[in-house]
Amino acid sequence: MNFELIPFASGLMQKHAVSEIVKCNDYTEQFGLSLTREQAVELVNTRSLSLRDNGRIEFGGGATQKIIKEFCDSPYLYTQNYAATLHELIETFYYYKNETLDLISDDDLIKFMKSAFDGVCQGSIDLLSNRELYRLAKNLRFGLPADYSEDSFTEDEGDDDE
Amino acid sequence: MNNGLDKIRVIERAELSEENYFKSLLAQAHSKDLLGDDDIERLQYECLTLLAYKTERYNSGDSSSIRVEKAVSIMDSNLFTIGLWLKTYKDPDYAAAVLRKASINDLYQKGRKRIDELVSVTKAVHKKLLGELIQTQNEFYRLTIEDGINGFFKLYYADFAAQEIHISADYPEYNPIPKFEGIEFMNAYVNALYFENEFCRNFSAEDIHHLLCGYAEDYRSLLINIYELVLTAALGCTIAGTDTRRLDINDTGKEYLRHIFSIMPYSEIVITIRQAAKELTCRFRCQSGLARYIQNSLPLIAGKIETAAREHTLDRIFFTPDFPENKPKIIFSYGEKMDDEQYRKIINEIAQCRVSQDKIAIIKQHIHSLADLEDILLDADLTTGETASVLSVLNLAEIAALLKRYPLMPQIDMIDLREEEQLLRKNLYSFIRRLSQEQQKAIVKASAAIEEA
């Protein structure tokens, strides 16, 4: 009698997740972006791998649809890098769900990622992951405000000295 | 009408696991064709749907994913809840038939209600138990029953961790409880302790205290089952015809028990103590629940008596009460401590000595109280040989007084002590070990009897 969660859950939920991702095209096409069925399958595979690597489990389409709908109007996304960026965003998202100890909701984390991606990171996933999200996770773990930055504090001190 | 015939069952209750009842029932029902592949697939899918729903509730809708270990724990909680409901069907075949028709969600809701009922019932029994708790100096008894079990109710989370016990139930119950989990375990545990306490209430707290002192004088810090000792003593008194109410098996009674049990096979021992238990339950007007609990304890006690009779150690089964308060006490004064300034001078003087004889001479000349000597032994940085020389000057009573202050303790507990104290203890024990057996016994006895003035 198999009640092992991961193989059981991923097998049953896979098909459902692919169709939900494809459905997102209805919304994203207005921004000139869409995914083929093969690309959707690949995204679901990336999601499954990320979930497995980060020791998590998800039911339904989950966060992938939310990421697609949030990021589709980004000025840094275009047809050629759309799918590849989504893969990286999905991996980053699940990694930081763990790093933030689940202290931030899916919606808030995705909004933070979008705002940083379009803003200070100027479309760089490396900056988003290694600087902005790293700082966010650290702040949340230490009970500091999400936007707290040690750099800004030292800069202020430096200004005073001058 | 009971025609004496048992119904033939496809699934035997004994084949099912108490911990994983639902899973084992599914496995058995599937292997014995009571459930088909389609049924199993439907049940698995419904379990997953229930898990998805519970996960969403757990995350308060904030997160669509969850850590695997938490999801496994929630799944275990769900399966435990369903299993708890399925256990209410006495016949596992019928439970399997229910599984074929009912939805998992429906079974879960029924299980959840069952948990609520069990929580209420267990809380009520626990409250009654607390109100009637026997007075004992055993630390674990009240600590477990009051703080431990209250802690369980505080932490128990039936929605997402129904299978968790959260606390370690330190105080051991006598009759073994099957491998239950969650509230099912706590219910059985509280009931067991209630019956055990109920039985012990037939005796006065002092008599129980004296009996336990007969078992071990330091029973306060021992993880022992009080009921076992009280019931065994009561049975022994009943069989030997001594004072059952006082739990007092005198030497004649013990001799009688030794005589009869040494020639009895196990089956006869069981019959004898069953008869004694019957007399006890009638005499104390025990309720049927308690009488049943006592009956279930008897095979364990009979087994211990049989082994002890074979090994000639019945003394470790039937105890004579001990009265430590009646033992002679030695009031010992460690004396006044000298002035700090003077003490510092002596320590400096000892530190400057090059040979041991000079150090000993200074100690003999200036130290006149055991309190000061104790400090010197700790602070003067003496070698093992020098300490032995100082100790050899003392009489046995003074050595016993030092042993009272620095009693023998396991190596592991010594780790917490400061280095000087560890060294003093080691030197003291090795000095005592070199004395004759008689002197050693006298020191240990005197040390136990010493009370500080």
Interface residues (C-beta under 8 A of the other chain):
Chain A: M1 N2 F3 L5 I6 F8 A9 L12 L51 G55 R56 I57 E58 F59 G60 G62 A63 Y94 K97 N98 D102 S105 D106 D107
Chain B: K23 L26 A27 H30 I40 Q44 Y45 C47 L48 L51 A52 T55 E56 N59 D62 S63 S64 S65 I66 R67 V68 E69 A71 V72 M75 L79
